[in-house]
């Protein structure tokens, strides 16, 4: 039983619509905030709930018709709790029945593991040796008491970061308590995930937090397409005063490798040991051109003639096209049934690609192979675009590189399935892309490699981490495959609807999402957390660097090293 003071009593409700709670007279309505985590103590079970709405009620319409004077505090106090009161709407998310815990401890674990649903529907249980949390299939009775969740409740539901049996990572705290909220990184990386929020809500900081946790806990290997150079070396912090924050390379110098498509811009920013990355024309396929057809203004006829050219000249078709004269194009069209006007238009528009800094006629090295070698070695790769951050450059490079990584992982996964040898198991890979709706919109999701990865690459040990401010622009089928959704403030109704695609009970969470603060708050729901929860995100600051990053001993002065050594000796009792 709870030792704390009860906040209110359940007066009515249903499994589908949630519970209505009447607050006790001594509880201030103003202290009840949407997104708060509350516990209802039933006769046999405890229910973990989220507060989704707050309202005021009166026992008689006469009170509304003749309210007390503002200065008549005595009458206001007399009415409080009997004539006037506050009500809460709660949505039960998980339940715990102590009597059933021992009986279900053995059978329940295997049953729950074998019954993973494809959608995000009833939030999956998060079992532990001490506590078995189950999906809600009933509700507490009338007048069941409601309590604030305590530290023990949060720990029971979300675990703790130092759990030796799980790769838990503390991403933030509840909106009204200083208790860590953890996500299970093993469950997080096994499905594609999304970080959403309107511009200026801190999506990049959230992404850096999660990527740091994945690296620190060794849950997977990351491939990050860094459109605005925010993840590799350093990034500009938001605020009135100019300041920078450390990137992943500074936090984990031995585990992160930066590749750059714009070496000059990278050197100007003071990035150390970044490797150059180039793409040759013979690595670009018609599929890549289809993705950037809007940026190049390519017609369907031009793409069809591109297929004819590729079939004739093979991988060198772009180089051959760019050097063809009008007479050669005319002769080619007469013999291969091509369209002269379409091929000439294609030639003009592909000349724009030659202006990109990272494009070469031929490459002396297999740069994509170097990226794969780093991934195979367990290193995390950040690909910086520098000044080449326009959508044409970003979409072309990401698609070309991801397509080759996809092909490599399919081969590795097939080999592992054949040999069953643990040493042949590919490294779990998480690919991070920004402006995801450009790759995954309904018109192109079935054609691009990222649509393929989102739909089926989980079987091949590759998942996506999509970062976007317009989730409504992403194909519904792809959104339904997003396992965990971390969402900052959104205002557009279409975007809010998209977040809850495939989520049962999502309507009750709409008000929670709409009431988030514009900074450092996010709604977590899905595969990696046992129930939806609103968090104050963990600060990305010097304390975080010290807690999660590697210590660069070779860059420290002798005095700093000796001081750290003395502290370590003292901690050990020497």
C-alpha positions, 0 to 999 in steps of 0.5 A: 500500500502507498504511504503517501497522502492520496490525491483523489478517488476514482468516481467513474470510468471505462477501459476504453475511455479511461478513469475520472478522478475527483480530487480531495479538497486539500489538493490544488488543481494547479499542481496537476499537470497534463503528462503527470505519472500517477498510481491508482491502488485497486483492491488487488492491483496497482495501475500506472496511469498518465494524466491526460486532462484536468477539469473543474466541476460543481455540485450545483448549477446555482453555484455557477449562477451565483459565485462567491465574491472574490474577497469572500475566502470563507465561502470559497473554502466552505464550497471547496471539495463539496460544492466545487472540486477538481477532476482528472482524466487518467489513462491506465497504461500498465498494471501490477497484481502482486498475487499473480506475480509469482504464478506468472513469473515463469510462464509470463516471461516466455509468453510475453516474449513470444507475443510481440505485436507488430504495432505499438498497440497496448504498451508491452510489458517490461518484466523484471525479476522483482516485478511483472508489469502487464498490459491493462485489461481491467480497471480499478473499482469505485473510490480507489485512491490515486497517489503521486508516483514515487521513486520506487514506481518509476524504477519499477516501470522504467528501470535504472541506468546501471541495471546489469541485465539491460542496456538502459539509458537515462534520457530525462526525468519526469516533469515534476520529479528528479528520477531518471527515465530510462529507455531500453537501448536493445529494444530501441535499436532493433526497430526503426525509430523517430525523433520529431518536433517542430523547428527549434524544439531541440531535435538535434540535442535529443538525437545527440543524447540518444546516439551518445547512449548507443555508443556508450552502452555499445548497443549498435553501430551508428551511421549518421548523415550529418546534414548541418555538421551538428553531430561530428565535432561540435555544434552551436548551442541554442541561446542568446549567447554564442556557445558550442557543445561537443560532438560525438567525436570529442566525446568518444575519440576512439570510437567515432570516425568522421568522413567529409564531403567538403574537406575545406569546410571541415578543416576550417571548423578545426575538425581533426582526422576527418577522412575525405569522401568522394562519389564517382559518376559510375556509382550513381544509378537511375534509382538515385536520379529518380529520388532527386528528380524534383531537384533536377527537374527530370521528367519521366521521359528523361528517366526512361531514356536514362535506363536505355543509356545504362543498359547500353553503356553500363556503369559508365553511362553518365560519363559517356552521356556527358561527353556525347556530342549532338551528332552522337546523341542523334546516332544513338537515338536512331539505333537504340530507339531513344528520344533525342530531346529527352536525352539532351535535356538529361545531359544538360541537367546532369551537368549540375551534378558535376558542380558538386564538390564531392562528385568525381568522374572516377574515384581511385579508392572505394570510399564507401568500402572504407565506411563499411570497414569502419562499421565492421570494426565497430566504429561509428561513422559521421558523414559531414556535408559542410557547405554541400548541405542543400537537398540535392547534395544531401539526397544524392549522397545519402541514397548512393551510400545507403544503397551500397550498405544495404546490399552489403548487409543483405549479403552478410545477413544471408551468410549468417542465416546459412552458417548460424555462426555467431562470428558471422552475425553483422553488427547491428546498424542504426542509420540516422537521417534528417529531413526524413520526409524527403526520402519517405514521402508516399510518392517515393517511399517505395522507390528509395532505399530508405523506404526498403530499410524502414519496411524490411531491413530489421531482418538484416540488422539495419534500422533507421533513426529518422529526424524530422519536423513534418511527420505527416510528410512520411508515408503511413506504412513507414510510420507504422513501422516506427518502433519508438517515437520521441516527440517534442512540441508539434502544433500542426494537427496533421503532424500530431495525427501522424505521430499516433499512426498505429498507436491504440489509445493515441487519442488520449495522448493528443492533449499531452503532446499539444501541451508540451513546453517548446524546449527540453520536453518530449513525449516517449512512446513505443517499443523501447519504453513500457508505457508513454511518458513525458520527460524533461530531457537530460541536459547536454552539458559538461556534467553529461560529458563527464558521465558518458564520454571517454577520458582523453588521457593523452590530451590532459596535462600531467597535473590533471592525470596525477590529480585523477590518479590520486582521486582514484586511489582515495576511492579505492581506499589506498 
